[in-house]
Amino acid sequence: MTLQAEESLNKNYIRLTRLHRTFTSFSPDPVSNIHQMIALFGELLGASVCSYYRIANGNSMPVAVWNSPLITGSMPESGYTDIVKQYKYQQQDFLVINKPFAFSDASLGQFIDQNGITMIGVQTVKSNNKLVGLITAFFTHNYLIHKEDIEFCNIISAATAVEESRISTQKAREESELNYRELFDFITDAIYILNPEGVFLDVNLGATRMYGYSRNELIGATPEMLSAEGRNDLEMNRRYIEKAFMGESQNFEWFGKRKNGEVFAKDVVLNRGRYFGKDVVIAIGRDITERKQAEDTLQEYNAELKATNASKDKFFSILAHDLKNPFQGLLGFIDLLVEDIDELEKQQVKDYLQNIRSASYQTYSLLENLLEWSRIQTGRTPFQPTVFELTGEIEEVFSLLGSNALRKGIKLSSKVAKGFYVEADRNMAHSIVQNLVSNAIKFSNSYGTVTVDASQIDSPKPGTEPSGNRNWLKIDVLDNGVGIPDDVMAQLFKLDGQVSMVGTANEPGTGLGLILCKEMVEKNGGKIWVTSEQGRGSTFSFTLPLRDQ
């Protein structure tokens, strides 16, 4: 073996050893690896300065520079650009440039002269036959490039191209992730990425705003963390996630709980999707609090409209039927008097007039109730609570209805002790007592008893929660009359289920009086109810607030 061949063999051995050591020590950062290779390129060729320029979209950008410790100067920044501009379109993989150099940049020429540069080597870096960079090597001596030198340069070029590809891939991934994140966070609805076990892999800003948790707090958590206690079926929610992961879209309502404890309703849609190469479930949540409030308001409006329609229907029903009947009776008796007045005896005329008088009073009472009910419905009944003693109102009612009771031989009795001062609208309280006592007389058998009693309680109705420090007066109107059937009793205070019963002396009724009583009692904050047993009588009870002590 000749000395030249031995030197070449040793040089190749050193190069291969250095290449192996360099490649096996590569870091995850491709830019750092390019720096290592450019240094290796310059060292093993014996260059004074080595540089690498990336070329993309017709533009060039410096990436790495290596300076030999033997050189006194440093490569001018502008020199790279001049070399790349002149040689980036060359077809050869490796090009040797000898003096004289033709560079327009003055600083590069000065650098060459000061450092005794005699030769420049230019190595292309290509990926898929596309130029992606140039490696330049500056020599201070005339260096003869051998075949193995070019092979070595090509190896470095290929490795650099691989790292450039990694940089390009990494950059594309980062840009993709950035675009994904911008789009992900641009959507105002809450978005959650879940794995098949229902664990949050990622969430957008919409989710953090909705619940008040940070992204780090939510990632790794499960939907149970965001559930309002006792408002969701968590097992069913897990099945929703399983079905969505199998490709079956899911849509359901969920009650969430924010970090501050606030509970709210939201609509959730689950679909299968992909998240950076993984099969996941994508959940989209939308706060429907306003929609729920709108639905509740609409239901309230519908209920009010239904009640208004029922009131209107009842009003016209009374006008068309209940008010028509007493007028028919009046007209009938008047016609008889007009036609037969000459043949009738005095007692017969008196009986007819008595019937006309009774029908007139009944008609007037009905009209009075209708007008009062109409005023309440339209809000034209003034509500003026005052403090007064209830016994005075009971005495007035007994005086007013005494003749009605006397005709049936019914005794009116009050057991209400003096000293009970209620705080209510006096006119309404009077109307309530009058209606209930009048009904008790109407449905009592002759020679019965109608009793009014009262007692103090601590809530608007027995069995309900006490209302603070407020005490209540419970007023009972009792009779020992015919009683009320169960099916009728359930409808007594309902306008749409209003019933009319005939009294024991065939006294007509519309049932409107009890509805008025209910509205007036509740206007004063109280409650009204009835207990009854057929054949043994009824007790109507209501409450009014007592004066504060």
SENURO-237193 format. One line per field, with one value per residue (C-alpha): residue number from 1; residue in three letters; x, y, z. Coordinates in steps of 0.2 Angstrom, whole numbers. Layout:
n: c(NUM,...)
res: c(Ala,...)
x: c(X,...)
y: c(Y,...)
z: c(Z,...)
% end
This chain:
n: c(1,2,3,4,5,6,7,8,9,10,11,12,13,14,15,16,17,18,19,20,21,22,23,24,25,26,27,28,29,30,31,32,33,34,35,36,37,38,39,40,41,42,43,44,45,46,47,48,49,50,51,52,53,54,55,56,57,58,59,60,61,62,63,64,65,66,67,68,69,70,71,72,73,74,75,76,77,78,79,80,81,82,83,84,85,86,87,88,89,90,91,92,93,94,95,96,97,98,99,100,101,102,103,104,105,106,107,108,109,110,111,112,113,114,115,116,117,118,119,120,121,122,123,124,125,126,127,128,129,130,131,132,133,134,135,136,137,138,139,140,141,142,143,144,145,146,147,148,149,150,151,152,153,154,155,156,157,158,159,160,161,162,163,164,165,166,167,168,169,170,171,172,173,174,175,176,177,178,179,180,181,182,183,184,185,186,187,188,189,190,191,192,193,194,195,196,197,198,199,200,201,202,203,204,205,206,207,208,209,210,211,212,213,214,215,216,217,218,219,220,221,222,223,224,225,226,227,228,229,230,231,232,233,234,235,236,237,238,239,240,241,242,243,244,245,246,247,248,249,250,251,252,253,254,255,256,257,258,259,260,261,262,263,264,265,266,267,268,269,270,271,272,273,274,275,276,277,278,279,280,281,282,283,284,285,286,287,288,289,290,291,292,293,294,295,296,297,298,299,300,301,302,303,304,305,306,307,308,309,310,311,312,313,314,315,316,317,318,319,320,321,322,323,324,325,326,327,328,329,330,331,332,333,334,335,336,337,338,339,340,341,342,343,344,345,346,347,348,349,350,351,352,353,354,355,356,357,358,359,360,361,362,363,364,365,366,367,368,369,370,371,372,373,374,375,376,377,378,379,380,381,382,383,384,385,386,387,388,389,390,391,392,393,394,395,396,397,398,399,400,401,402,403,404,405,406,407,408,409,410,411,412,413,414,415,416,417,418,419,420,421,422,423,424,425,426,427,428,429,430,431,432,433,434,435,436,437,438,439,440,441,442,443,444,445,446,447,448,449,450,451,452,453,454,455,456,457,458,459,460,461,462,463,464,465,466,467,468,469,470,471,472,473,474,475,476,477,478,479,480,481,482,483,484,485,486,487,488,489,490,491,492,493,494,495,496,497,498,499,500,501,502,503,504,505,506,507,508,509,510,511,512,513,514,515,516,517,518,519,520,521,522,523,524,525,526,527,528,529,530,531,532,533,534,535,536,537,538,539,540,541,542,543,544,545,546,547,548,549)
res: c(Met,Thr,Leu,Gln,Ala,Glu,Glu,Ser,Leu,Asn,Lys,Asn,Tyr,Ile,Arg,Leu,Thr,Arg,Leu,His,Arg,Thr,Phe,Thr,Ser,Phe,Ser,Pro,Asp,Pro,Val,Ser,Asn,Ile,His,Gln,Met,Ile,Ala,Leu,Phe,Gly,Glu,Leu,Leu,Gly,Ala,Ser,Val,Cys,Ser,Tyr,Tyr,Arg,Ile,Ala,Asn,Gly,Asn,Ser,Met,Pro,Val,Ala,Val,Trp,Asn,Ser,Pro,Leu,Ile,Thr,Gly,Ser,Met,Pro,Glu,Ser,Gly,Tyr,Thr,Asp,Ile,Val,Lys,Gln,Tyr,Lys,Tyr,Gln,Gln,Gln,Asp,Phe,Leu,Val,Ile,Asn,Lys,Pro,Phe,Ala,Phe,Ser,Asp,Ala,Ser,Leu,Gly,Gln,Phe,Ile,Asp,Gln,Asn,Gly,Ile,Thr,Met,Ile,Gly,Val,Gln,Thr,Val,Lys,Ser,Asn,Asn,Lys,Leu,Val,Gly,Leu,Ile,Thr,Ala,Phe,Phe,Thr,His,Asn,Tyr,Leu,Ile,His,Lys,Glu,Asp,Ile,Glu,Phe,Cys,Asn,Ile,Ile,Ser,Ala,Ala,Thr,Ala,Val,Glu,Glu,Ser,Arg,Ile,Ser,Thr,Gln,Lys,Ala,Arg,Glu,Glu,Ser,Glu,Leu,Asn,Tyr,Arg,Glu,Leu,Phe,Asp,Phe,Ile,Thr,Asp,Ala,Ile,Tyr,Ile,Leu,Asn,Pro,Glu,Gly,Val,Phe,Leu,Asp,Val,Asn,Leu,Gly,Ala,Thr,Arg,Met,Tyr,Gly,Tyr,Ser,Arg,Asn,Glu,Leu,Ile,Gly,Ala,Thr,Pro,Glu,Met,Leu,Ser,Ala,Glu,Gly,Arg,Asn,Asp,Leu,Glu,Met,Asn,Arg,Arg,Tyr,Ile,Glu,Lys,Ala,Phe,Met,Gly,Glu,Ser,Gln,Asn,Phe,Glu,Trp,Phe,Gly,Lys,Arg,Lys,Asn,Gly,Glu,Val,Phe,Ala,Lys,Asp,Val,Val,Leu,Asn,Arg,Gly,Arg,Tyr,Phe,Gly,Lys,Asp,Val,Val,Ile,Ala,Ile,Gly,Arg,Asp,Ile,Thr,Glu,Arg,Lys,Gln,Ala,Glu,Asp,Thr,Leu,Gln,Glu,Tyr,Asn,Ala,Glu,Leu,Lys,Ala,Thr,Asn,Ala,Ser,Lys,Asp,Lys,Phe,Phe,Ser,Ile,Leu,Ala,His,Asp,Leu,Lys,Asn,Pro,Phe,Gln,Gly,Leu,Leu,Gly,Phe,Ile,Asp,Leu,Leu,Val,Glu,Asp,Ile,Asp,Glu,Leu,Glu,Lys,Gln,Gln,Val,Lys,Asp,Tyr,Leu,Gln,Asn,Ile,Arg,Ser,Ala,Ser,Tyr,Gln,Thr,Tyr,Ser,Leu,Leu,Glu,Asn,Leu,Leu,Glu,Trp,Ser,Arg,Ile,Gln,Thr,Gly,Arg,Thr,Pro,Phe,Gln,Pro,Thr,Val,Phe,Glu,Leu,Thr,Gly,Glu,Ile,Glu,Glu,Val,Phe,Ser,Leu,Leu,Gly,Ser,Asn,Ala,Leu,Arg,Lys,Gly,Ile,Lys,Leu,Ser,Ser,Lys,Val,Ala,Lys,Gly,Phe,Tyr,Val,Glu,Ala,Asp,Arg,Asn,Met,Ala,His,Ser,Ile,Val,Gln,Asn,Leu,Val,Ser,Asn,Ala,Ile,Lys,Phe,Ser,Asn,Ser,Tyr,Gly,Thr,Val,Thr,Val,Asp,Ala,Ser,Gln,Ile,Asp,Ser,Pro,Lys,Pro,Gly,Thr,Glu,Pro,Ser,Gly,Asn,Arg,Asn,Trp,Leu,Lys,Ile,Asp,Val,Leu,Asp,Asn,Gly,Val,Gly,Ile,Pro,Asp,Asp,Val,Met,Ala,Gln,Leu,Phe,Lys,Leu,Asp,Gly,Gln,Val,Ser,Met,Val,Gly,Thr,Ala,Asn,Glu,Pro,Gly,Thr,Gly,Leu,Gly,Leu,Ile,Leu,Cys,Lys,Glu,Met,Val,Glu,Lys,Asn,Gly,Gly,Lys,Ile,Trp,Val,Thr,Ser,Glu,Gln,Gly,Arg,Gly,Ser,Thr,Phe,Ser,Phe,Thr,Leu,Pro,Leu,Arg,Asp,Gln)
x: c(0,7,9,-5,-17,-14,-16,-33,-38,-34,-43,-59,-58,-57,-72,-83,-79,-83,-99,-105,-101,-110,-126,-127,-127,-140,-153,-171,-168,-164,-157,-144,-140,-137,-124,-115,-114,-108,-94,-90,-90,-77,-66,-64,-61,-49,-59,-56,-75,-90,-108,-125,-139,-157,-166,-185,-197,-183,-177,-161,-159,-143,-144,-126,-108,-92,-76,-59,-49,-34,-43,-41,-56,-75,-87,-96,-115,-118,-106,-118,-131,-119,-113,-130,-137,-124,-123,-141,-146,-131,-134,-118,-119,-102,-93,-75,-73,-55,-47,-50,-67,-80,-91,-99,-100,-85,-85,-83,-69,-60,-63,-56,-40,-37,-38,-29,-44,-38,-53,-72,-82,-101,-111,-130,-143,-157,-174,-184,-173,-177,-163,-166,-149,-131,-115,-100,-82,-68,-50,-34,-24,-27,-36,-38,-55,-55,-69,-70,-71,-86,-94,-91,-99,-114,-117,-117,-128,-140,-140,-143,-158,-165,-164,-172,-186,-188,-188,-201,-212,-210,-214,-230,-235,-233,-242,-256,-257,-258,-271,-281,-279,-284,-300,-303,-303,-312,-328,-338,-347,-338,-329,-322,-311,-313,-305,-316,-315,-323,-307,-304,-289,-292,-304,-306,-308,-327,-327,-315,-327,-342,-337,-324,-310,-293,-288,-275,-289,-301,-288,-287,-304,-321,-338,-343,-332,-344,-360,-373,-376,-392,-397,-389,-389,-370,-371,-382,-369,-356,-367,-369,-350,-348,-362,-354,-337,-345,-351,-369,-372,-379,-389,-395,-398,-385,-385,-368,-360,-348,-333,-342,-356,-369,-380,-385,-393,-384,-387,-374,-370,-357,-349,-334,-319,-300,-288,-270,-272,-282,-300,-310,-327,-330,-342,-350,-360,-371,-377,-396,-400,-408,-418,-424,-429,-438,-447,-452,-458,-468,-476,-481,-488,-498,-504,-510,-518,-527,-533,-539,-548,-556,-561,-568,-577,-584,-590,-599,-606,-614,-620,-628,-635,-635,-640,-653,-663,-667,-673,-684,-692,-695,-702,-713,-721,-723,-732,-744,-748,-751,-762,-772,-772,-791,-794,-781,-785,-775,-764,-760,-754,-744,-736,-731,-723,-714,-707,-702,-694,-684,-679,-674,-662,-654,-651,-644,-633,-626,-623,-614,-603,-600,-595,-583,-575,-573,-564,-552,-548,-544,-535,-547,-551,-541,-532,-531,-525,-530,-530,-548,-557,-566,-580,-588,-588,-596,-610,-614,-615,-627,-638,-638,-642,-653,-669,-663,-659,-675,-685,-677,-677,-658,-649,-633,-620,-603,-590,-576,-569,-566,-548,-543,-536,-532,-522,-531,-543,-559,-571,-563,-564,-582,-586,-578,-587,-604,-601,-597,-611,-624,-618,-620,-638,-642,-636,-642,-658,-672,-669,-651,-636,-623,-608,-593,-577,-559,-542,-524,-512,-493,-495,-507,-514,-512,-498,-488,-472,-473,-471,-458,-465,-482,-497,-513,-532,-541,-559,-571,-589,-598,-615,-624,-632,-632,-613,-603,-599,-580,-580,-588,-577,-562,-569,-576,-562,-558,-564,-563,-571,-584,-599,-616,-627,-645,-649,-660,-674,-670,-660,-650,-631,-617,-602,-594,-594,-582,-570,-571,-567,-552,-545,-548,-541,-525,-524,-522,-509,-520,-527,-545,-550,-565,-569,-586,-596,-612,-627,-618,-612,-597,-584,-576,-560,-549,-534,-530,-514,-515,-509,-490,-488)
y: c(0,17,31,41,27,24,43,42,27,35,51,41,32,48,55,40,39,58,55,41,51,66,57,46,62,71,81,82,100,99,117,111,96,107,117,101,96,112,112,94,99,113,103,88,97,109,124,141,146,136,143,136,146,140,144,145,153,162,170,165,165,161,146,141,148,139,148,139,144,147,161,179,187,182,181,197,195,202,190,175,184,188,170,163,175,170,152,146,141,130,112,104,96,103,118,124,143,149,166,179,180,191,197,214,215,226,218,201,206,214,198,187,198,200,181,175,165,156,144,143,127,127,112,111,104,97,88,79,87,104,116,120,127,130,125,136,132,145,139,148,136,127,111,97,90,71,59,54,72,75,59,65,82,74,64,80,88,73,73,92,90,77,90,103,91,89,108,110,96,103,121,114,105,120,131,118,117,136,137,123,133,149,141,131,146,157,147,155,139,127,113,98,84,68,51,35,35,52,62,79,80,98,112,129,146,145,131,140,155,145,136,148,135,137,125,116,113,105,95,78,80,72,79,74,88,100,92,100,88,78,86,74,55,52,34,39,52,39,29,45,46,27,29,44,36,22,35,38,57,62,77,80,94,95,105,112,120,134,136,149,137,144,130,133,123,119,109,96,88,73,67,56,65,65,74,74,56,50,44,55,62,80,88,105,114,129,139,139,149,163,150,142,158,163,146,148,166,159,145,159,169,153,150,168,167,151,159,174,164,154,170,176,160,160,178,175,158,168,181,169,157,161,179,174,162,174,187,173,171,189,191,176,182,200,193,183,198,209,196,190,205,206,188,186,188,199,185,178,195,196,179,184,200,191,179,194,203,187,185,203,202,186,194,210,199,190,206,213,197,199,217,213,199,210,223,211,203,221,227,240,234,245,236,246,235,243,236,233,221,207,205,221,214,198,208,218,202,194,210,210,192,190,190,176,165,169,163,146,146,146,152,163,162,170,163,175,183,202,208,200,214,209,219,217,226,229,228,212,204,209,202,185,183,188,176,162,165,167,150,142,148,143,125,123,113,123,126,123,133,143,147,158,154,160,155,161,151,153,150,154,136,122,110,123,132,147,163,172,182,184,177,173,172,157,160,145,146,130,124,107,107,95,94,94,78,75,77,94,100,98,111,124,137,134,146,133,120,131,122,128,120,123,127,118,129,129,145,147,150,152,147,163,169,156,160,179,173,164,179,191,180,177,196,198,184,171,154,147,128,118,102,93,77,74,75,82,99,109,120,134,141,155,165,184,191,197,214,214,215)
z: c(0,-5,7,-2,-1,17,21,11,21,38,32,28,44,54,44,46,65,66,56,67,83,76,70,86,96,87,98,95,89,70,70,83,72,57,67,72,53,47,60,55,37,39,51,41,25,33,29,37,38,34,33,29,21,20,3,2,-10,-18,-2,8,27,37,48,54,53,59,61,62,77,65,56,62,54,54,39,35,37,20,12,13,4,-11,-12,-11,-24,-36,-34,-28,-46,-50,-56,-49,-31,-27,-35,-33,-35,-37,-38,-44,-36,-43,-28,-29,-10,-4,14,7,-4,11,21,7,6,24,28,12,5,-10,-14,-10,-10,-13,-9,-13,-1,-10,-4,-18,-31,-25,-18,0,5,2,12,8,14,13,11,14,4,-13,-9,-22,-20,-22,-25,-7,-2,-13,-6,11,7,-1,15,25,12,13,32,32,20,32,46,35,31,50,52,38,46,63,57,47,63,74,61,60,79,79,66,75,92,84,76,92,103,90,93,107,111,124,115,124,117,127,126,126,145,146,151,144,132,128,130,121,129,127,140,152,151,153,169,176,177,168,154,165,178,165,155,164,173,168,165,183,189,180,185,196,210,208,192,179,176,176,171,156,152,151,139,128,127,122,109,102,101,91,78,85,87,104,109,127,140,155,171,174,189,187,198,208,212,200,192,173,159,143,127,123,106,105,89,85,78,76,87,81,75,89,89,101,106,102,114,110,124,123,138,136,152,142,131,147,154,138,138,156,152,137,148,161,146,140,158,159,142,147,163,153,140,154,163,146,143,160,159,143,150,165,154,142,154,173,170,157,169,183,170,162,179,182,164,167,183,176,161,173,183,167,159,175,186,186,190,204,222,233,241,223,218,234,230,212,219,232,218,207,222,226,208,207,223,216,199,208,219,203,194,209,210,191,192,207,198,183,193,201,184,176,192,195,213,225,238,254,269,286,304,310,322,313,325,318,300,306,315,299,289,301,301,282,280,295,285,273,289,297,282,284,303,303,318,315,329,331,342,337,352,353,351,335,324,306,294,277,265,275,260,254,271,272,255,260,276,267,253,264,277,262,255,272,274,256,259,277,281,289,307,306,313,304,315,313,323,323,331,330,320,315,296,282,282,295,290,280,285,298,289,300,314,306,315,306,310,304,302,300,293,298,293,297,280,265,263,246,235,234,215,217,231,220,208,220,218,200,187,173,183,191,197,202,215,220,239,250,246,228,229,213,212,200,210,206,224,230,216,221,239,234,224,238,252,242,238,257,258,265,260,258,259,263,273,271,274,264,275,290,283,278,285,274,282,277,284,286,293,311,315,319,338)
% end
